[in-house]
């Protein structure tokens, strides 16, 4: 019996000889093939300074759901977002990462989403069971940071299938280019 186990171990190690561990840096996932994403990205040498702050934090109670909408945004937009009715275009995973790393990755993710005219995002932040747990601190910072980004129209806790209380949906404003395309498309129909 021992000989078979040794043989199996030897065969397994031969098969796995060229396999390497995947990088843990895969925090951004694009959920659909977006037309704008297909264009080659030119590196922007003058990336704007990260405006997200880490100063004073008002910790949000674990039982309080994350939810926000800018003034002027219709309640129906927030309702559809909360119900997960908008198609997700990209996702960011912030699980078990230090606050400063989360801050940097969120700002970079936001800039990429803007550059690619993405509208609906999913951010996985984790779910803390205690108000002072790390996951709840990241969650509370996320609520603060998303309010600091002018292009964020609304955000809401995700549905169970997308992470529930450990994730949130984010709706971004249309870019000026997308607004123009939408206007032109609807103007043609009204003629």
VEXVEXMI-700506 format. One record per residue: residue in one letter; residue number from 1; x, y, z of N, C-alpha, C, CB in turn. Coordinates in steps of 0.02 Angstrom, whole numbers. Each point is the difference from the previous one (the first is absolute). Last residue first. Glycine has a CB too. Layout:
N
<"a",NUM,<X,Y,Z>,<X,Y,Z>,<X,Y,Z>,<X,Y,Z>>
...
# end
This chain:
191
<"x",191,<-1864,3134,-1709>,<-10,37,-62>,<-54,-29,-42>,<118,31,3>>
<"x",190,<-28,-118,208>,<-53,49,9>,<-12,40,-64>,<29,8,120>>
<"x",189,<144,-176,-96>,<-66,-33,5>,<-56,51,3>,<54,-96,58>>
<"x",188,<173,168,-59>,<-16,-31,-65>,<-69,-30,0>,<121,-24,-18>>
<"x",187,<-31,110,218>,<-19,55,-45>,<-19,-28,-68>,<77,78,61>>
<"x",186,<11,-223,105>,<-70,17,13>,<-24,56,-45>,<15,-37,118>>
<"x",185,<211,-28,-133>,<-40,-59,-14>,<-75,16,8>,<95,-74,38>>
<"x",184,<64,238,23>,<-4,-8,-73>,<-45,-59,-19>,<115,49,-10>>
<"x",183,<-71,-12,239>,<-40,54,-27>,<-10,-8,-75>,<42,76,91>>
<"x",182,<104,-224,16>,<-69,-14,19>,<-47,53,-29>,<40,-56,105>>
<"x",181,<190,88,-131>,<-22,-56,-42>,<-73,-17,15>,<117,-45,-2>>
<"x",180,<-17,209,137>,<-7,25,-69>,<-26,-55,-46>,<92,82,20>>
<"x",179,<-39,-140,201>,<-59,44,0>,<-14,24,-71>,<23,36,118>>
<"x",178,<174,-157,-82>,<-58,-44,2>,<-65,40,-1>,<67,-85,62>>
<"x",177,<134,207,-48>,<-3,-35,-65>,<-62,-45,-3>,<127,4,-9>>
<"x",176,<-74,103,214>,<-26,48,-49>,<-8,-32,-70>,<54,93,66>>
<"x",175,<-72,-263,134>,<52,46,-22>,<-31,50,-48>,<90,-88,15>>
<"x",174,<-234,-29,181>,<21,-7,-69>,<55,50,-15>,<-116,-41,-34>>
<"x",173,<90,-47,285>,<-33,45,-48>,<24,-17,-70>,<-9,91,87>>
<"x",172,<7,-285,101>,<37,60,-19>,<-40,41,-49>,<108,-60,18>>
<"x",171,<-152,-135,186>,<-23,27,-64>,<38,64,-13>,<-116,-52,13>>
<"x",170,<148,-183,148>,<15,70,-10>,<-23,20,-70>,<99,-4,80>>
<"x",169,<-132,-204,125>,<-5,21,-70>,<14,75,-2>,<-85,-91,-27>>
<"x",168,<178,-93,218>,<-47,53,-18>,<3,14,-75>,<11,50,114>>
<"x",167,<49,-247,103>,<15,31,-64>,<-49,56,-14>,<47,-108,-44>>
<"x",166,<-59,-45,233>,<73,4,-9>,<20,32,-66>,<9,-101,70>>
<"x",165,<-237,50,0>,<25,54,42>,<76,7,-5>,<-95,-20,77>>
<"x",164,<4,-121,-273>,<-41,25,56>,<32,58,37>,<-46,-114,11>>
<"x",163,<116,-27,-212>,<40,11,60>,<-38,28,59>,<93,18,-75>>
<"x",162,<-179,-83,-149>,<61,37,-15>,<41,17,62>,<-59,46,-98>>
<"x",161,<-153,-164,105>,<38,-36,-52>,<66,35,-17>,<-109,-41,-47>>
<"x",160,<-49,139,204>,<34,-59,26>,<43,-36,-52>,<-94,-12,77>>
<"x",159,<54,273,-114>,<-45,-56,14>,<41,-60,22>,<-85,43,-85>>
<"x",158,<183,205,132>,<-13,-48,-55>,<-52,-51,21>,<118,16,-41>>
<"x",157,<-95,248,126>,<20,-68,18>,<-20,-48,-57>,<-12,26,125>>
<"x",156,<52,225,-198>,<-46,-38,42>,<29,-68,15>,<-98,61,-49>>
<"x",155,<137,210,-74>,<25,-66,17>,<-48,-33,49>,<120,37,-19>>
<"x",154,<-94,186,-179>,<-32,-35,55>,<39,-63,16>,<-113,45,-32>>
<"x",153,<195,125,-117>,<-69,20,5>,<-33,-28,62>,<-6,7,-124>>
<"x",152,<268,54,56>,<-41,-53,29>,<-71,28,9>,<100,-54,59>>
<"x",151,<85,187,-135>,<-30,-39,-54>,<-44,-57,26>,<97,30,-71>>
<"x",150,<36,119,214>,<-57,35,-31>,<-36,-42,-52>,<60,106,20>>
<"x",149,<79,-182,202>,<8,-3,-72>,<-62,29,-34>,<75,-102,10>>
<"x",148,<-56,75,228>,<49,50,-21>,<10,2,-75>,<57,-17,109>>
<"x",147,<-197,-144,2>,<-33,66,2>,<49,55,-22>,<-74,-40,94>>
<"x",146,<154,-180,-74>,<-45,4,-57>,<-38,66,-1>,<-12,-124,3>>
<"x",145,<156,76,182>,<36,13,-63>,<-46,7,-59>,<96,-63,46>>
<"x",144,<-187,3,168>,<28,68,1>,<32,17,-67>,<20,-10,124>>
<"x",143,<-97,-208,-93>,<-57,44,-2>,<22,73,-1>,<-69,-85,62>>
<"x",142,<236,-76,-32>,<-27,-4,-68>,<-60,47,-7>,<39,-119,-10>>
<"x",141,<55,89,223>,<41,43,-42>,<-27,1,-71>,<101,-25,71>>
<"x",140,<-206,-122,75>,<-14,69,20>,<41,50,-41>,<-28,-40,116>>
<"x",139,<72,-190,-147>,<-68,16,-24>,<-18,73,16>,<-34,-121,17>>
<"x",138,<233,36,71>,<7,9,-72>,<-67,20,-30>,<94,-85,-5>>
<"x",137,<-99,30,229>,<38,62,-7>,<9,15,-75>,<61,-21,110>>
<"x",136,<-160,-182,-51>,<-46,55,9>,<35,68,-5>,<-70,-74,73>>
<"x",135,<200,-124,-86>,<-46,3,-58>,<-49,58,7>,<10,-125,-13>>
<"x",134,<139,80,195>,<34,29,-59>,<-47,7,-60>,<106,-51,40>>
<"x",133,<-212,62,207>,<37,-50,-40>,<29,33,-62>,<-75,-92,43>>
<"x",132,<-71,193,134>,<72,16,-4>,<40,-52,-40>,<-12,59,110>>
<"x",131,<-227,-81,-72>,<10,67,-27>,<74,17,-9>,<-105,34,55>>
<"x",130,<23,-288,-75>,<5,49,55>,<16,68,-31>,<38,-89,83>>
<"x",129,<-60,-94,-222>,<-52,-19,49>,<-1,49,58>,<12,-120,-33>>
<"x",128,<61,153,-240>,<22,-6,70>,<-57,-19,45>,<89,84,-22>>
<"x",127,<-26,-114,-249>,<-53,14,47>,<25,-11,70>,<-87,-33,-84>>
<"x",126,<184,95,-187>,<-2,-44,58>,<-53,22,49>,<121,-25,-15>>
<"x",125,<-65,114,-210>,<39,28,55>,<2,-45,61>,<-30,111,-42>>
<"x",124,<-24,-85,-243>,<-5,-49,54>,<47,24,56>,<-28,-97,-80>>
<"x",123,<-106,216,-138>,<60,2,43>,<-12,-46,59>,<26,120,-35>>
<"x",122,<-124,-63,-231>,<-10,-37,61>,<65,4,40>,<-85,-79,-54>>
<"x",121,<-44,239,-153>,<57,-37,28>,<-22,-38,62>,<80,86,-46>>
<"x",120,<-171,63,-189>,<-20,-35,60>,<56,-47,22>,<-121,7,-34>>
<"x",119,<153,144,-154>,<-53,33,38>,<-17,-35,65>,<-45,39,-106>>
<"x",118,<263,9,-87>,<-40,-50,35>,<-51,35,44>,<96,-83,-2>>
<"x",117,<86,166,-161>,<-72,17,0>,<-44,-54,31>,<21,68,-102>>
<"x",116,<227,-48,89>,<-33,-49,-43>,<-76,10,-2>,<92,-81,26>>
<"x",115,<52,219,107>,<33,-1,-65>,<-36,-46,-49>,<109,25,56>>
<"x",114,<-182,-18,170>,<-15,62,-35>,<28,-1,-70>,<-1,62,109>>
<"x",113,<57,-240,30>,<-71,-3,-17>,<-21,62,-38>,<-22,-71,102>>
<"x",112,<240,65,-14>,<-7,-47,-56>,<-72,-4,-23>,<97,-66,44>>
<"x",111,<-53,194,148>,<28,33,-60>,<-5,-45,-61>,<79,64,73>>
<"x",110,<-145,-155,134>,<-46,52,-20>,<25,35,-63>,<-34,15,120>>
<"x",109,<176,-171,-19>,<-58,-34,-30>,<-50,51,-27>,<17,-98,78>>
<"x",108,<163,180,48>,<24,-24,-64>,<-57,-34,-39>,<116,-15,49>>
<"x",107,<-162,81,171>,<9,59,-43>,<23,-20,-69>,<27,69,101>>
<"x",106,<-48,-240,60>,<-66,28,-17>,<8,60,-47>,<-45,-40,110>>
<"x",105,<241,-59,-22>,<-32,-43,-50>,<-68,27,-22>,<61,-98,49>>
<"x",104,<56,210,127>,<36,6,-64>,<-34,-40,-55>,<106,18,63>>
<"x",103,<-193,-37,156>,<-8,69,-24>,<32,9,-69>,<0,40,119>>
<"x",102,<30,-245,-5>,<-69,7,-25>,<-11,69,-29>,<-39,-82,86>>
<"x",101,<242,43,21>,<-2,-36,-63>,<-70,5,-31>,<89,-80,41>>
<"x",100,<-62,169,172>,<36,42,-49>,<1,-34,-68>,<70,48,92>>
<"x",99,<-166,-168,91>,<-40,58,-19>,<35,42,-54>,<-50,2,115>>
<"x",98,<107,-265,-103>,<7,59,44>,<-39,60,-27>,<114,-42,36>>
<"x",97,<-202,-204,-91>,<55,43,-20>,<4,59,48>,<-14,-34,-122>>
<"x",96,<-155,-158,99>,<61,-12,41>,<60,41,-23>,<-42,-114,20>>
<"x",95,<-151,128,-194>,<1,-43,59>,<69,-7,31>,<-95,-62,-50>>
<"x",94,<-2,187,-150>,<40,32,52>,<6,-43,63>,<-36,111,-45>>
<"x",93,<-32,-117,-238>,<1,-39,62>,<48,34,49>,<-25,-107,-63>>
<"x",92,<-133,178,-167>,<62,10,37>,<-5,-37,66>,<19,114,-54>>
<"x",91,<-144,-108,-212>,<-2,-14,71>,<69,11,31>,<-93,-83,-18>>
<"x",90,<-81,144,-217>,<65,-15,29>,<-7,-9,75>,<59,64,-91>>
<"x",89,<-250,-38,-52>,<51,3,-52>,<70,-15,26>,<-70,83,-58>>
<"x",88,<-214,-134,111>,<66,17,28>,<53,-3,-55>,<-35,-45,113>>
<"x",87,<-238,100,-133>,<52,-49,-15>,<68,24,27>,<-63,-36,-103>>
<"x",86,<-177,94,218>,<46,27,-50>,<55,-51,-14>,<-24,119,39>>
<"x",85,<-144,-158,128>,<-30,-3,-67>,<44,32,-54>,<-110,2,55>>
<"x",84,<113,-42,204>,<48,-32,-45>,<-25,-4,-72>,<41,-64,97>>
<"x",83,<-138,171,108>,<-28,-64,-21>,<46,-37,-49>,<-114,47,17>>
<"x",82,<169,172,63>,<-7,-43,59>,<-24,-70,-18>,<-23,102,68>>
<"x",81,<27,63,-238>,<68,-18,19>,<-2,-49,59>,<43,112,-40>>
<"x",80,<-245,-19,-29>,<24,-49,-49>,<71,-24,17>,<-73,53,-89>>
<"x",79,<-16,120,223>,<-39,-62,9>,<24,-55,-47>,<-98,69,36>>
<"x",78,<190,149,-58>,<25,-34,60>,<-36,-66,11>,<29,111,50>>
<"x",77,<-108,21,-224>,<68,-22,-16>,<29,-38,59>,<16,99,-77>>
<"x",76,<-226,5,104>,<-4,-62,-40>,<68,-27,-19>,<-108,40,-44>>
<"x",75,<81,172,153>,<-4,-56,47>,<-2,-67,-38>,<-60,74,83>>
<"x",74,<180,141,-195>,<-66,-25,15>,<3,-61,47>,<-40,43,-112>>
<"x",73,<213,166,102>,<-5,-68,-26>,<-68,-27,21>,<127,-18,4>>
<"x",72,<-51,231,71>,<-21,2,-70>,<-6,-68,-32>,<54,109,-7>>
<"x",71,<110,-83,210>,<-59,42,-10>,<-15,3,-74>,<27,69,104>>
<"x",70,<100,-286,-27>,<13,72,-5>,<-66,37,-7>,<112,-22,-53>>
<"x",69,<-88,-213,185>,<-13,26,-67>,<12,75,1>,<-84,-91,-25>>
<"x",68,<125,-157,182>,<10,71,-12>,<-23,16,-70>,<97,5,80>>
<"x",67,<-48,-218,119>,<-45,26,-49>,<9,75,-6>,<-83,-93,23>>
<"x",66,<150,-151,126>,<31,55,-38>,<-50,23,-53>,<117,-45,21>>
<"x",65,<-200,-68,213>,<21,-14,-69>,<32,62,-32>,<-93,-85,-9>>
<"x",64,<85,5,274>,<-24,53,-45>,<24,-14,-71>,<1,84,95>>
<"x",63,<61,-218,97>,<-68,-14,-21>,<-28,52,-49>,<-17,-55,111>>
<"x",62,<237,74,-11>,<-3,-59,-44>,<-70,-13,-26>,<95,-48,63>>
<"x",61,<-12,298,1>,<-23,-60,35>,<-7,-58,-50>,<-60,71,86>>
<"x",60,<231,130,-128>,<-70,-17,-13>,<-16,-65,35>,<2,60,-111>>
<"x",59,<189,140,160>,<-11,-71,-12>,<-75,-14,-5>,<106,-29,62>>
<"x",58,<47,246,-113>,<-61,-14,37>,<-19,-72,-16>,<-40,123,-3>>
<"x",57,<285,10,-11>,<-47,-48,-28>,<-59,-9,47>,<93,-59,-59>>
<"x",56,<136,234,-7>,<-53,-19,46>,<-50,-46,-34>,<15,108,61>>
<"x",55,<183,-93,-215>,<-4,34,65>,<-55,-28,44>,<44,102,-54>>
<"x",54,<37,-150,-182>,<-3,-52,53>,<-4,31,69>,<65,-77,-74>>
<"x",53,<-131,144,-207>,<33,15,63>,<-8,-57,50>,<-20,122,-20>>
<"x",52,<24,-72,-264>,<-34,-37,54>,<39,9,65>,<-46,-84,-83>>
<"x",51,<109,163,-142>,<-38,48,42>,<-34,-34,60>,<-18,70,-102>>
<"x",50,<242,-109,-73>,<-54,-35,35>,<-34,47,49>,<61,-111,-13>>
<"x",49,<62,198,-212>,<15,-18,69>,<-61,-31,32>,<84,93,8>>
<"x",48,<-48,-114,-276>,<-17,48,52>,<17,-25,70>,<-92,42,-74>>
<"x",47,<230,-106,-146>,<-58,-25,36>,<-16,48,56>,<29,-121,-29>>
<"x",46,<128,133,-180>,<-22,47,51>,<-64,-24,33>,<53,94,-64>>
<"x",45,<49,-220,-108>,<57,18,41>,<-21,45,58>,<75,-11,-102>>
<"x",44,<-207,-181,-36>,<-7,71,14>,<55,19,49>,<-126,-3,-20>>
<"x",43,<107,-203,-171>,<12,19,70>,<-3,76,8>,<71,-102,15>>
<"x",42,<-215,-37,-192>,<64,35,1>,<12,22,71>,<-10,38,-121>>
<"x",41,<-143,-246,14>,<6,55,47>,<70,31,-5>,<-84,-55,76>>
<"x",40,<-77,-80,-263>,<61,-2,39>,<6,62,44>,<56,-68,-90>>
<"x",39,<-295,-34,21>,<51,46,-24>,<63,-7,42>,<-89,79,-40>>
<"x",38,<-113,-196,92>,<40,-33,-51>,<56,45,-27>,<-100,-67,-30>>
<"x",37,<-75,131,189>,<57,-34,31>,<46,-31,-52>,<-70,-22,100>>
<"x",36,<-138,130,-154>,<52,48,14>,<62,-34,28>,<-87,88,21>>
<"x",35,<-110,-217,-63>,<30,25,-62>,<59,46,13>,<-110,-11,-55>>
<"x",34,<43,-189,220>,<-23,68,-11>,<37,28,-60>,<-27,17,123>>
<"x",33,<-29,-262,-8>,<42,30,-51>,<-28,67,-19>,<34,-114,-44>>
<"x",32,<-67,13,291>,<-25,-10,-67>,<48,34,-48>,<-119,-5,40>>
<"x",31,<167,-7,193>,<-52,-50,-3>,<-30,-9,-69>,<-24,27,116>>
<"x",30,<269,41,5>,<-49,29,-46>,<-51,-54,-16>,<85,80,-49>>
<"x",29,<85,-34,266>,<-28,-50,-45>,<-50,36,-45>,<16,-94,85>>
<"x",28,<201,144,101>,<-51,28,-44>,<-23,-54,-49>,<50,115,10>>
<"x",27,<120,-159,153>,<-55,28,38>,<-55,29,-44>,<82,25,90>>
<"x",26,<143,-177,-94>,<-57,2,-44>,<-61,27,36>,<46,-98,-63>>
<"x",25,<188,48,144>,<-16,69,-20>,<-60,4,-45>,<118,26,11>>
<"x",24,<8,-221,85>,<-55,23,42>,<-23,70,-19>,<42,-72,92>>
<"x",23,<78,-129,-251>,<11,61,38>,<-62,18,40>,<82,39,-87>>
<"x",22,<-27,-296,23>,<-26,61,-30>,<14,59,45>,<-90,-66,-59>>
<"x",21,<246,-158,49>,<-56,30,36>,<-21,64,-37>,<40,-48,111>>
<"x",20,<74,-152,-250>,<19,52,47>,<-63,29,32>,<104,27,-67>>
<"x",19,<-8,-262,-82>,<-55,41,25>,<27,50,51>,<-82,-95,-20>>
<"x",18,<196,-92,-106>,<3,68,-28>,<-53,47,26>,<48,-51,-100>>
<"x",17,<-29,-182,180>,<68,28,-4>,<1,72,-24>,<41,-115,-20>>
<"x",16,<-222,-63,63>,<-2,69,26>,<66,37,-7>,<-88,-38,78>>
<"x",15,<58,-194,-143>,<-52,38,-35>,<0,74,20>,<-68,-105,-6>>
<"x",14,<214,-44,119>,<20,6,-71>,<-50,43,-38>,<57,-113,5>>
<"x",13,<-108,56,217>,<53,51,-2>,<27,9,-71>,<31,-29,119>>
<"x",12,<-193,-141,-83>,<-29,66,11>,<54,55,-5>,<-88,-52,74>>
<"x",11,<157,-173,-85>,<-36,19,-61>,<-31,71,8>,<-25,-122,-23>>
<"x",10,<130,31,213>,<49,11,-53>,<-33,24,-64>,<75,-87,52>>
<"x",9,<-212,19,126>,<34,63,16>,<51,18,-53>,<-17,-22,122>>
<"x",8,<-90,-186,-141>,<-48,54,-12>,<33,68,13>,<-96,-76,31>>
<"x",7,<221,-114,23>,<-6,5,-72>,<-47,58,-19>,<22,-124,-11>>
<"x",6,<-2,67,237>,<62,31,-24>,<-3,11,-75>,<64,-53,95>>
<"x",5,<-242,-64,0>,<-1,70,22>,<62,37,-24>,<-68,-33,100>>
<"x",4,<58,-199,-139>,<-48,35,-42>,<-4,74,18>,<-66,-106,-12>>
<"x",3,<199,-35,148>,<31,8,-66>,<-46,38,-47>,<64,-106,18>>
<"x",2,<-141,39,196>,<44,58,4>,<32,14,-68>,<22,-24,122>>
<"x",1,<-153,-168,-97>,<-41,59,0>,<43,63,0>,<-89,-63,60>>
# end
